[in-house]
Amino acid sequence: MEELRKSFAYYFRNGAATERYVANSTLFDVLVKQAERLQHYRYSVGGNAAVMAMRMSQEGCQVLLAASLTSRHLELIAPYTKVVGGSVQRDDIHLILEYKAGEK
């Protein structure tokens, strides 16, 4: 955890973006649970195909999306989007940390 904190602190201090893969699934689950308790926590569907499908659906298009999604993601997909593909038990979660310019 300390190594992860130092890594992000270094990049944030220098105003740069960074990504880190967390191979330890137990640690990652802890990070997700902590993130879910944050005041500005937000959960949304990601991935180019799903985001484009949702946007096209909002514009009134009938969309066919080939994807394997959890039931949670299926609930977030727009009503005009038909999803074909299997279901999965676990979301592919990406934690995104954002900050304003000059924020400490």
Biopython code that builds the backbone (N, CA, C, O; Angstrom):
import numpy as np
from Bio.PDB.StructureBuilder import StructureBuilder

atoms = [
    (1, "MET", "N", (0.837, -1.186, 0.000)),
    (1, "MET", "CA", (0.000, 0.000, 0.000)),
    (1, "MET", "C", (0.886, 1.255, 0.000)),
    (1, "MET", "O", (0.611, 2.221, -0.713)),
    (2, "GLU", "N", (1.934, 1.224, 0.799)),
    (2, "GLU", "CA", (2.830, 2.380, 0.882)),
    (2, "GLU", "C", (3.520, 2.642, -0.455)),
    (2, "GLU", "O", (3.683, 3.794, -0.859)),
    (3, "GLU", "N", (3.921, 1.577, -1.138)),
    (3, "GLU", "CA", (4.560, 1.727, -2.452)),
    (3, "GLU", "C", (3.591, 2.364, -3.455)),
    (3, "GLU", "O", (3.986, 3.217, -4.249)),
    (4, "LEU", "N", (2.337, 1.949, -3.414)),
    (4, "LEU", "CA", (1.317, 2.520, -4.299)),
    (4, "LEU", "C", (1.119, 4.006, -3.996)),
    (4, "LEU", "O", (1.041, 4.827, -4.910)),
    (5, "ARG", "N", (1.040, 4.343, -2.710)),
    (5, "ARG", "CA", (0.865, 5.741, -2.306)),
    (5, "ARG", "C", (2.031, 6.598, -2.792)),
    (5, "ARG", "O", (1.826, 7.682, -3.338)),
    (6, "LYS", "N", (3.241, 6.115, -2.595)),
    (6, "LYS", "CA", (4.425, 6.874, -3.019)),
    (6, "LYS", "C", (4.464, 7.054, -4.535)),
    (6, "LYS", "O", (4.840, 8.115, -5.033)),
    (7, "SER", "N", (4.078, 6.026, -5.252)),
    (7, "SER", "CA", (4.080, 6.090, -6.712)),
    (7, "SER", "C", (3.126, 7.172, -7.209)),
    (7, "SER", "O", (3.505, 8.007, -8.030)),
    (8, "PHE", "N", (1.897, 7.158, -6.717)),
    (8, "PHE", "CA", (0.931, 8.165, -7.151)),
    (8, "PHE", "C", (1.325, 9.555, -6.665)),
    (8, "PHE", "O", (1.147, 10.533, -7.392)),
    (9, "ALA", "N", (1.852, 9.658, -5.461)),
    (9, "ALA", "CA", (2.282, 10.962, -4.949)),
    (9, "ALA", "C", (3.358, 11.559, -5.842)),
    (9, "ALA", "O", (3.343, 12.761, -6.108)),
    (10, "TYR", "N", (4.276, 10.748, -6.300)),
    (10, "TYR", "CA", (5.342, 11.233, -7.187)),
    (10, "TYR", "C", (4.751, 11.810, -8.472)),
    (10, "TYR", "O", (5.089, 12.929, -8.860)),
    (11, "TYR", "N", (3.889, 11.070, -9.123)),
    (11, "TYR", "CA", (3.322, 11.534, -10.391)),
    (11, "TYR", "C", (2.401, 12.733, -10.192)),
    (11, "TYR", "O", (2.443, 13.681, -10.976)),
    (12, "PHE", "N", (1.576, 12.702, -9.158)),
    (12, "PHE", "CA", (0.670, 13.822, -8.909)),
    (12, "PHE", "C", (1.453, 15.095, -8.623)),
    (12, "PHE", "O", (1.101, 16.167, -9.114)),
    (13, "ARG", "N", (2.514, 14.980, -7.828)),
    (13, "ARG", "CA", (3.333, 16.137, -7.483)),
    (13, "ARG", "C", (3.910, 16.782, -8.743)),
    (13, "ARG", "O", (4.094, 17.997, -8.801)),
    (14, "ASN", "N", (4.190, 15.961, -9.741)),
    (14, "ASN", "CA", (4.755, 16.457, -10.989)),
    (14, "ASN", "C", (3.699, 16.714, -12.065)),
    (14, "ASN", "O", (4.044, 16.971, -13.219)),
    (15, "GLY", "N", (2.425, 16.646, -11.701)),
    (15, "GLY", "CA", (1.341, 16.951, -12.633)),
    (15, "GLY", "C", (1.209, 15.968, -13.775)),
    (15, "GLY", "O", (0.719, 16.325, -14.846)),
    (16, "ALA", "N", (1.634, 14.746, -13.567)),
    (16, "ALA", "CA", (1.600, 13.739, -14.632)),
    (16, "ALA", "C", (0.549, 12.671, -14.334)),
    (16, "ALA", "O", (0.194, 12.431, -13.180)),
    (17, "ALA", "N", (0.067, 12.044, -15.389)),
    (17, "ALA", "CA", (-0.864, 10.925, -15.241)),
    (17, "ALA", "C", (-0.068, 9.631, -15.116)),
    (17, "ALA", "O", (1.060, 9.535, -15.601)),
    (18, "THR", "N", (-0.655, 8.659, -14.474)),
    (18, "THR", "CA", (0.010, 7.364, -14.329)),
    (18, "THR", "C", (-1.034, 6.265, -14.219)),
    (18, "THR", "O", (-2.188, 6.525, -13.881)),
    (19, "GLU", "N", (-0.634, 5.066, -14.499)),
    (19, "GLU", "CA", (-1.472, 3.883, -14.323)),
    (19, "GLU", "C", (-0.658, 2.832, -13.591)),
    (19, "GLU", "O", (0.554, 2.730, -13.781)),
    (20, "ARG", "N", (-1.320, 2.061, -12.764)),
    (20, "ARG", "CA", (-0.666, 0.963, -12.061)),
    (20, "ARG", "C", (-1.612, -0.229, -12.028)),
    (20, "ARG", "O", (-2.777, -0.098, -11.655)),
    (21, "TYR", "N", (-1.108, -1.376, -12.414)),
    (21, "TYR", "CA", (-1.866, -2.623, -12.312)),
    (21, "TYR", "C", (-1.607, -3.202, -10.931)),
    (21, "TYR", "O", (-0.461, -3.256, -10.485)),
    (22, "VAL", "N", (-2.656, -3.634, -10.254)),
    (22, "VAL", "CA", (-2.520, -4.236, -8.932)),
    (22, "VAL", "C", (-2.779, -5.733, -9.078)),
    (22, "VAL", "O", (-3.924, -6.160, -9.224)),
    (23, "ALA", "N", (-1.721, -6.516, -9.037)),
    (23, "ALA", "CA", (-1.826, -7.966, -9.228)),
    (23, "ALA", "C", (-2.415, -8.666, -8.001)),
    (23, "ALA", "O", (-3.017, -9.733, -8.125)),
    (24, "ASN", "N", (-2.245, -8.077, -6.833)),
    (24, "ASN", "CA", (-2.742, -8.658, -5.593)),
    (24, "ASN", "C", (-4.242, -8.376, -5.493)),
    (24, "ASN", "O", (-4.642, -7.258, -5.165)),
    (25, "SER", "N", (-5.074, -9.385, -5.774)),
    (25, "SER", "CA", (-6.527, -9.173, -5.813)),
    (25, "SER", "C", (-7.096, -8.795, -4.447)),
    (25, "SER", "O", (-8.080, -8.059, -4.375)),
    (26, "THR", "N", (-6.497, -9.281, -3.370)),
    (26, "THR", "CA", (-6.961, -8.917, -2.029)),
    (26, "THR", "C", (-6.738, -7.429, -1.781)),
    (26, "THR", "O", (-7.632, -6.738, -1.293)),
    (27, "LEU", "N", (-5.555, -6.938, -2.115)),
    (27, "LEU", "CA", (-5.259, -5.513, -1.977)),
    (27, "LEU", "C", (-6.191, -4.692, -2.858)),
    (27, "LEU", "O", (-6.705, -3.660, -2.427)),
    (28, "PHE", "N", (-6.411, -5.142, -4.086)),
    (28, "PHE", "CA", (-7.277, -4.388, -4.991)),
    (28, "PHE", "C", (-8.699, -4.308, -4.438)),
    (28, "PHE", "O", (-9.327, -3.251, -4.511)),
    (29, "ASP", "N", (-9.215, -5.404, -3.888)),
    (29, "ASP", "CA", (-10.556, -5.392, -3.291)),
    (29, "ASP", "C", (-10.633, -4.392, -2.142)),
    (29, "ASP", "O", (-11.644, -3.708, -1.982)),
    (30, "VAL", "N", (-9.572, -4.304, -1.343)),
    (30, "VAL", "CA", (-9.521, -3.325, -0.248)),
    (30, "VAL", "C", (-9.561, -1.905, -0.812)),
    (30, "VAL", "O", (-10.284, -1.052, -0.297)),
    (31, "LEU", "N", (-8.786, -1.651, -1.868)),
    (31, "LEU", "CA", (-8.774, -0.323, -2.492)),
    (31, "LEU", "C", (-10.149, 0.047, -3.039)),
    (31, "LEU", "O", (-10.586, 1.188, -2.895)),
    (32, "VAL", "N", (-10.825, -0.900, -3.660)),
    (32, "VAL", "CA", (-12.164, -0.644, -4.207)),
    (32, "VAL", "C", (-13.136, -0.317, -3.080)),
    (32, "VAL", "O", (-13.909, 0.636, -3.185)),
    (33, "LYS", "N", (-13.104, -1.094, -2.010)),
    (33, "LYS", "CA", (-14.008, -0.840, -0.877)),
    (33, "LYS", "C", (-13.747, 0.532, -0.253)),
    (33, "LYS", "O", (-14.688, 1.232, 0.121)),
    (34, "GLN", "N", (-12.478, 0.916, -0.138)),
    (34, "GLN", "CA", (-12.156, 2.237, 0.401)),
    (34, "GLN", "C", (-12.637, 3.330, -0.545)),
    (34, "GLN", "O", (-13.163, 4.350, -0.098)),
    (35, "ALA", "N", (-12.464, 3.129, -1.832)),
    (35, "ALA", "CA", (-12.909, 4.122, -2.819)),
    (35, "ALA", "C", (-14.419, 4.300, -2.760)),
    (35, "ALA", "O", (-14.914, 5.419, -2.891)),
    (36, "GLU", "N", (-15.152, 3.220, -2.566)),
    (36, "GLU", "CA", (-16.615, 3.289, -2.520)),
    (36, "GLU", "C", (-17.117, 4.121, -1.347)),
    (36, "GLU", "O", (-18.256, 4.588, -1.371)),
    (37, "ARG", "N", (-16.300, 4.312, -0.333)),
    (37, "ARG", "CA", (-16.698, 5.107, 0.839)),
    (37, "ARG", "C", (-16.378, 6.593, 0.689)),
    (37, "ARG", "O", (-16.787, 7.399, 1.524)),
    (38, "LEU", "N", (-15.660, 6.960, -0.354)),
    (38, "LEU", "CA", (-15.282, 8.360, -0.549)),
    (38, "LEU", "C", (-16.491, 9.213, -0.929)),
    (38, "LEU", "O", (-17.422, 8.739, -1.581)),
    (39, "GLN", "N", (-16.459, 10.465, -0.516)),
    (39, "GLN", "CA", (-17.570, 11.386, -0.769)),
    (39, "GLN", "C", (-17.862, 11.551, -2.264)),
    (39, "GLN", "O", (-19.027, 11.606, -2.658)),
    (40, "HIS", "N", (-16.843, 11.630, -3.083)),
    (40, "HIS", "CA", (-17.040, 11.890, -4.511)),
    (40, "HIS", "C", (-16.916, 10.627, -5.363)),
    (40, "HIS", "O", (-16.623, 10.705, -6.556)),
    (41, "TYR", "N", (-17.139, 9.468, -4.750)),
    (41, "TYR", "CA", (-17.090, 8.197, -5.470)),
    (41, "TYR", "C", (-18.161, 8.180, -6.557)),
    (41, "TYR", "O", (-19.287, 8.629, -6.346)),
    (42, "ARG", "N", (-17.793, 7.660, -7.709)),
    (42, "ARG", "CA", (-18.752, 7.551, -8.813)),
    (42, "ARG", "C", (-18.493, 6.241, -9.535)),
    (42, "ARG", "O", (-17.344, 5.880, -9.792)),
    (43, "TYR", "N", (-19.551, 5.540, -9.857)),
    (43, "TYR", "CA", (-19.462, 4.277, -10.591)),
    (43, "TYR", "C", (-20.109, 4.489, -11.945)),
    (43, "TYR", "O", (-21.239, 4.971, -12.025)),
    (44, "SER", "N", (-19.413, 4.137, -13.000)),
    (44, "SER", "CA", (-19.993, 4.299, -14.336)),
    (44, "SER", "C", (-19.471, 3.218, -15.268)),
    (44, "SER", "O", (-18.458, 2.571, -15.003)),
    (45, "VAL", "N", (-20.187, 3.044, -16.358)),
    (45, "VAL", "CA", (-19.772, 2.086, -17.378)),
    (45, "VAL", "C", (-18.620, 2.696, -18.156)),
    (45, "VAL", "O", (-18.673, 3.866, -18.536)),
    (46, "GLY", "N", (-17.595, 1.920, -18.391)),
    (46, "GLY", "CA", (-16.451, 2.392, -19.160)),
    (46, "GLY", "C", (-16.210, 1.503, -20.361)),
    (46, "GLY", "O", (-16.953, 0.556, -20.618)),
    (47, "GLY", "N", (-15.174, 1.820, -21.079)),
    (47, "GLY", "CA", (-14.851, 1.071, -22.290)),
    (47, "GLY", "C", (-15.446, 1.772, -23.494)),
    (47, "GLY", "O", (-16.602, 2.193, -23.469)),
    (48, "ASN", "N", (-14.667, 1.893, -24.530)),
    (48, "ASN", "CA", (-15.108, 2.643, -25.706)),
    (48, "ASN", "C", (-16.405, 2.125, -26.304)),
    (48, "ASN", "O", (-17.303, 2.913, -26.605)),
    (49, "ALA", "N", (-16.520, 0.811, -26.483)),
    (49, "ALA", "CA", (-17.709, 0.256, -27.132)),
    (49, "ALA", "C", (-18.965, 0.543, -26.315)),
    (49, "ALA", "O", (-19.978, 0.974, -26.866)),
    (50, "ALA", "N", (-18.907, 0.308, -25.013)),
    (50, "ALA", "CA", (-20.079, 0.532, -24.169)),
    (50, "ALA", "C", (-20.444, 2.011, -24.098)),
    (50, "ALA", "O", (-21.622, 2.363, -24.153)),
    (51, "VAL", "N", (-19.451, 2.870, -23.977)),
    (51, "VAL", "CA", (-19.717, 4.315, -23.906)),
    (51, "VAL", "C", (-20.318, 4.813, -25.220)),
    (51, "VAL", "O", (-21.269, 5.594, -25.209)),
    (52, "MET", "N", (-19.770, 4.369, -26.349)),
    (52, "MET", "CA", (-20.326, 4.782, -27.643)),
    (52, "MET", "C", (-21.738, 4.235, -27.828)),
    (52, "MET", "O", (-22.607, 4.934, -28.349)),
    (53, "ALA", "N", (-21.975, 2.995, -27.406)),
    (53, "ALA", "CA", (-23.308, 2.408, -27.513)),
    (53, "ALA", "C", (-24.310, 3.201, -26.690)),
    (53, "ALA", "O", (-25.426, 3.455, -27.143)),
    (54, "MET", "N", (-23.917, 3.592, -25.482)),
    (54, "MET", "CA", (-24.825, 4.365, -24.633)),
    (54, "MET", "C", (-25.127, 5.723, -25.251)),
    (54, "MET", "O", (-26.271, 6.176, -25.226)),
    (55, "ARG", "N", (-24.119, 6.369, -25.801)),
    (55, "ARG", "CA", (-24.328, 7.681, -26.418)),
    (55, "ARG", "C", (-25.252, 7.576, -27.632)),
    (55, "ARG", "O", (-26.168, 8.382, -27.796)),
    (56, "MET", "N", (-25.006, 6.586, -28.471)),
    (56, "MET", "CA", (-25.848, 6.408, -29.654)),
    (56, "MET", "C", (-27.282, 6.097, -29.252)),
    (56, "MET", "O", (-28.224, 6.558, -29.895)),
    (57, "SER", "N", (-27.448, 5.322, -28.198)),
    (57, "SER", "CA", (-28.775, 5.000, -27.693)),
    (57, "SER", "C", (-29.485, 6.252, -27.181)),
    (57, "SER", "O", (-30.685, 6.421, -27.395)),
    (58, "GLN", "N", (-28.740, 7.129, -26.503)),
    (58, "GLN", "CA", (-29.320, 8.386, -26.014)),
    (58, "GLN", "C", (-29.799, 9.267, -27.162)),
    (58, "GLN", "O", (-30.717, 10.071, -26.999)),
    (59, "GLU", "N", (-29.174, 9.109, -28.319)),
    (59, "GLU", "CA", (-29.561, 9.886, -29.500)),
    (59, "GLU", "C", (-30.726, 9.240, -30.239)),
    (59, "GLU", "O", (-31.171, 9.750, -31.267)),
    (60, "GLY", "N", (-31.224, 8.109, -29.713)),
    (60, "GLY", "CA", (-32.384, 7.459, -30.304)),
    (60, "GLY", "C", (-32.077, 6.297, -31.227)),
    (60, "GLY", "O", (-32.993, 5.722, -31.815)),
    (61, "CYS", "N", (-30.822, 5.940, -31.367)),
    (61, "CYS", "CA", (-30.445, 4.816, -32.236)),
    (61, "CYS", "C", (-30.721, 3.493, -31.527)),
    (61, "CYS", "O", (-30.604, 3.397, -30.305)),
    (62, "GLN", "N", (-31.083, 2.488, -32.292)),
    (62, "GLN", "CA", (-31.158, 1.141, -31.754)),
    (62, "GLN", "C", (-29.759, 0.547, -31.877)),
    (62, "GLN", "O", (-29.182, 0.522, -32.964)),
    (63, "VAL", "N", (-29.227, 0.075, -30.774)),
    (63, "VAL", "CA", (-27.832, -0.355, -30.729)),
    (63, "VAL", "C", (-27.740, -1.817, -30.308)),
    (63, "VAL", "O", (-28.446, -2.265, -29.404)),
    (64, "LEU", "N", (-26.864, -2.544, -30.976)),
    (64, "LEU", "CA", (-26.553, -3.918, -30.613)),
    (64, "LEU", "C", (-25.115, -3.932, -30.101)),
    (64, "LEU", "O", (-24.183, -3.643, -30.852)),
    (65, "LEU", "N", (-24.937, -4.263, -28.836)),
    (65, "LEU", "CA", (-23.619, -4.261, -28.200)),
    (65, "LEU", "C", (-23.207, -5.689, -27.877)),
    (65, "LEU", "O", (-23.902, -6.388, -27.139)),
    (66, "ALA", "N", (-22.092, -6.120, -28.423)),
    (66, "ALA", "CA", (-21.553, -7.448, -28.120)),
    (66, "ALA", "C", (-20.570, -7.299, -26.965)),
    (66, "ALA", "O", (-19.462, -6.793, -27.141)),
    (67, "ALA", "N", (-20.985, -7.741, -25.788)),
    (67, "ALA", "CA", (-20.143, -7.589, -24.600)),
    (67, "ALA", "C", (-20.591, -8.569, -23.523)),
    (67, "ALA", "O", (-21.748, -8.987, -23.486)),
    (68, "SER", "N", (-19.674, -8.920, -22.668)),
    (68, "SER", "CA", (-19.987, -9.715, -21.484)),
    (68, "SER", "C", (-20.006, -8.763, -20.300)),
    (68, "SER", "O", (-18.985, -8.162, -19.962)),
    (69, "LEU", "N", (-21.165, -8.625, -19.672)),
    (69, "LEU", "CA", (-21.340, -7.637, -18.608)),
    (69, "LEU", "C", (-21.902, -8.283, -17.353)),
    (69, "LEU", "O", (-22.497, -9.360, -17.404)),
    (70, "THR", "N", (-21.707, -7.615, -16.233)),
    (70, "THR", "CA", (-22.349, -8.031, -14.990)),
    (70, "THR", "C", (-23.769, -7.480, -14.981)),
    (70, "THR", "O", (-24.110, -6.615, -15.788)),
    (71, "SER", "N", (-24.588, -7.976, -14.076)),
    (71, "SER", "CA", (-25.962, -7.467, -13.970)),
    (71, "SER", "C", (-25.953, -5.987, -13.589)),
    (71, "SER", "O", (-26.843, -5.242, -13.999)),
    (72, "ARG", "N", (-24.978, -5.561, -12.825)),
    (72, "ARG", "CA", (-24.872, -4.142, -12.438)),
    (72, "ARG", "C", (-24.658, -3.263, -13.672)),
    (72, "ARG", "O", (-25.280, -2.209, -13.804)),
    (73, "HIS", "N", (-23.776, -3.699, -14.574)),
    (73, "HIS", "CA", (-23.549, -2.939, -15.802)),
    (73, "HIS", "C", (-24.775, -2.966, -16.706)),
    (73, "HIS", "O", (-25.108, -1.959, -17.331)),
    (74, "LEU", "N", (-25.443, -4.100, -16.778)),
    (74, "LEU", "CA", (-26.640, -4.195, -17.623)),
    (74, "LEU", "C", (-27.698, -3.181, -17.203)),
    (74, "LEU", "O", (-28.404, -2.637, -18.052)),
    (75, "GLU", "N", (-27.815, -2.923, -15.903)),
    (75, "GLU", "CA", (-28.787, -1.947, -15.404)),
    (75, "GLU", "C", (-28.446, -0.528, -15.852)),
    (75, "GLU", "O", (-29.335, 0.313, -15.982)),
    (76, "LEU", "N", (-27.163, -0.259, -16.087)),
    (76, "LEU", "CA", (-26.729, 1.083, -16.471)),
    (76, "LEU", "C", (-26.795, 1.329, -17.976)),
    (76, "LEU", "O", (-26.750, 2.476, -18.421)),
    (77, "ILE", "N", (-26.900, 0.262, -18.754)),
    (77, "ILE", "CA", (-26.943, 0.402, -20.212)),
    (77, "ILE", "C", (-28.287, 1.003, -20.615)),
    (77, "ILE", "O", (-29.331, 0.630, -20.080)),
    (78, "ALA", "N", (-28.248, 1.929, -21.556)),
    (78, "ALA", "CA", (-29.451, 2.648, -21.999)),
    (78, "ALA", "C", (-30.504, 1.685, -22.558)),
    (78, "ALA", "O", (-30.165, 0.610, -23.053)),
    (79, "PRO", "N", (-31.778, 2.074, -22.478)),
    (79, "PRO", "CA", (-32.875, 1.172, -22.845)),
    (79, "PRO", "C", (-32.912, 0.731, -24.312)),
    (79, "PRO", "O", (-33.433, -0.345, -24.602)),
    (80, "TYR", "N", (-32.383, 1.515, -25.231)),
    (80, "TYR", "CA", (-32.416, 1.133, -26.643)),
    (80, "TYR", "C", (-31.220, 0.273, -27.040)),
    (80, "TYR", "O", (-31.042, -0.038, -28.217)),
    (81, "THR", "N", (-30.411, -0.104, -26.077)),
    (81, "THR", "CA", (-29.230, -0.913, -26.355)),
    (81, "THR", "C", (-29.532, -2.371, -26.038)),
    (81, "THR", "O", (-29.881, -2.710, -24.907)),
    (82, "LYS", "N", (-29.396, -3.223, -27.032)),
    (82, "LYS", "CA", (-29.551, -4.656, -26.820)),
    (82, "LYS", "C", (-28.150, -5.236, -26.666)),
    (82, "LYS", "O", (-27.273, -5.010, -27.500)),
    (83, "VAL", "N", (-27.957, -5.981, -25.592)),
    (83, "VAL", "CA", (-26.646, -6.567, -25.311)),
    (83, "VAL", "C", (-26.690, -8.055, -25.637)),
    (83, "VAL", "O", (-27.553, -8.787, -25.153)),
    (84, "VAL", "N", (-25.752, -8.484, -26.460)),
    (84, "VAL", "CA", (-25.603, -9.911, -26.750)),
    (84, "VAL", "C", (-24.229, -10.335, -26.244)),
    (84, "VAL", "O", (-23.239, -9.626, -26.424)),
    (85, "GLY", "N", (-24.190, -11.462, -25.632)),
    (85, "GLY", "CA", (-22.941, -11.944, -25.055)),
    (85, "GLY", "C", (-23.238, -12.514, -23.686)),
    (85, "GLY", "O", (-24.327, -12.324, -23.143)),
    (86, "GLY", "N", (-22.290, -13.196, -23.146)),
    (86, "GLY", "CA", (-22.477, -13.829, -21.851)),
    (86, "GLY", "C", (-22.427, -12.834, -20.706)),
    (86, "GLY", "O", (-22.128, -11.653, -20.884)),
    (87, "SER", "N", (-22.726, -13.347, -19.538)),
    (87, "SER", "CA", (-22.623, -12.504, -18.350)),
    (87, "SER", "C", (-21.367, -12.901, -17.584)),
    (87, "SER", "O", (-20.886, -14.028, -17.695)),
    (88, "VAL", "N", (-20.855, -11.973, -16.820)),
    (88, "VAL", "CA", (-19.698, -12.229, -15.967)),
    (88, "VAL", "C", (-20.077, -11.897, -14.537)),
    (88, "VAL", "O", (-21.014, -11.137, -14.293)),
    (89, "GLN", "N", (-19.355, -12.463, -13.606)),
    (89, "GLN", "CA", (-19.661, -12.267, -12.188)),
    (89, "GLN", "C", (-18.965, -11.055, -11.586)),
    (89, "GLN", "O", (-19.409, -10.517, -10.572)),
    (90, "ARG", "N", (-17.876, -10.628, -12.211)),
    (90, "ARG", "CA", (-17.070, -9.552, -11.621)),
    (90, "ARG", "C", (-16.804, -8.468, -12.657)),
    (90, "ARG", "O", (-16.387, -8.754, -13.780)),
    (91, "ASP", "N", (-17.050, -7.223, -12.268)),
    (91, "ASP", "CA", (-16.771, -6.085, -13.142)),
    (91, "ASP", "C", (-15.274, -5.914, -13.338)),
    (91, "ASP", "O", (-14.478, -6.237, -12.457)),
    (92, "ASP", "N", (-14.908, -5.408, -14.491)),
    (92, "ASP", "CA", (-13.524, -5.019, -14.766)),
    (92, "ASP", "C", (-13.394, -3.585, -14.257)),
    (92, "ASP", "O", (-13.724, -2.635, -14.968)),
    (93, "ILE", "N", (-12.921, -3.436, -13.044)),
    (93, "ILE", "CA", (-12.924, -2.134, -12.370)),
    (93, "ILE", "C", (-11.607, -1.405, -12.595)),
    (93, "ILE", "O", (-10.526, -1.984, -12.489)),
    (94, "HIS", "N", (-11.727, -0.133, -12.904)),
    (94, "HIS", "CA", (-10.579, 0.766, -13.007)),
    (94, "HIS", "C", (-10.815, 1.877, -11.991)),
    (94, "HIS", "O", (-11.833, 2.566, -12.055)),
    (95, "LEU", "N", (-9.902, 2.055, -11.071)),
    (95, "LEU", "CA", (-10.000, 3.154, -10.111)),
    (95, "LEU", "C", (-9.306, 4.363, -10.717)),
    (95, "LEU", "O", (-8.147, 4.281, -11.124)),
    (96, "ILE", "N", (-10.004, 5.471, -10.774)),
    (96, "ILE", "CA", (-9.447, 6.690, -11.356)),
    (96, "ILE", "C", (-9.375, 7.746, -10.264)),
    (96, "ILE", "O", (-10.380, 8.078, -9.636)),
    (97, "LEU", "N", (-8.184, 8.266, -10.048)),
    (97, "LEU", "CA", (-7.972, 9.315, -9.057)),
    (97, "LEU", "C", (-7.780, 10.624, -9.802)),
    (97, "LEU", "O", (-6.896, 10.732, -10.651)),
    (98, "GLU", "N", (-8.592, 11.608, -9.493)),
    (98, "GLU", "CA", (-8.490, 12.900, -10.164)),
    (98, "GLU", "C", (-8.292, 14.000, -9.135)),
    (98, "GLU", "O", (-8.702, 13.880, -7.980)),
    (99, "TYR", "N", (-7.664, 15.057, -9.572)),
    (99, "TYR", "CA", (-7.451, 16.205, -8.706)),
    (99, "TYR", "C", (-7.427, 17.461, -9.559)),
    (99, "TYR", "O", (-7.126, 17.413, -10.752)),
    (100, "LYS", "N", (-7.747, 18.582, -8.934)),
    (100, "LYS", "CA", (-7.742, 19.865, -9.638)),
    (100, "LYS", "C", (-6.325, 20.424, -9.686)),
    (100, "LYS", "O", (-5.497, 20.120, -8.827)),
    (101, "ALA", "N", (-6.059, 21.235, -10.685)),
    (101, "ALA", "CA", (-4.746, 21.880, -10.802)),
    (101, "ALA", "C", (-4.459, 22.666, -9.526)),
    (101, "ALA", "O", (-5.293, 23.451, -9.075)),
    (102, "GLY", "N", (-3.296, 22.456, -8.956)),
    (102, "GLY", "CA", (-2.891, 23.167, -7.748)),
    (102, "GLY", "C", (-3.429, 22.576, -6.461)),
    (102, "GLY", "O", (-3.062, 23.037, -5.380)),
    (103, "GLU", "N", (-4.283, 21.573, -6.541)),
    (103, "GLU", "CA", (-4.872, 20.970, -5.349)),
    (103, "GLU", "C", (-3.823, 20.181, -4.582)),
    (103, "GLU", "O", (-2.977, 19.514, -5.180)),
    (104, "LYS", "N", (-3.881, 20.258, -3.256)),
    (104, "LYS", "CA", (-2.923, 19.528, -2.413)),
    (104, "LYS", "C", (-3.642, 18.524, -1.561)),
    (104, "LYS", "O", (-3.011, 17.810, -0.782)),
]
sb = StructureBuilder()
sb.init_structure("model")
sb.init_model(0)
sb.init_chain("A")
sb.init_seg("    ")
for serial, (resi, resn, name, xyz) in enumerate(atoms, 1):
    if name == "N":
        sb.init_residue(resn, " ", resi, " ")
    sb.init_atom(name, np.array(xyz, "f"), 0.0, 1.0, " ", f" {name:<3s}", serial, name[0])
structure = sb.get_structure()
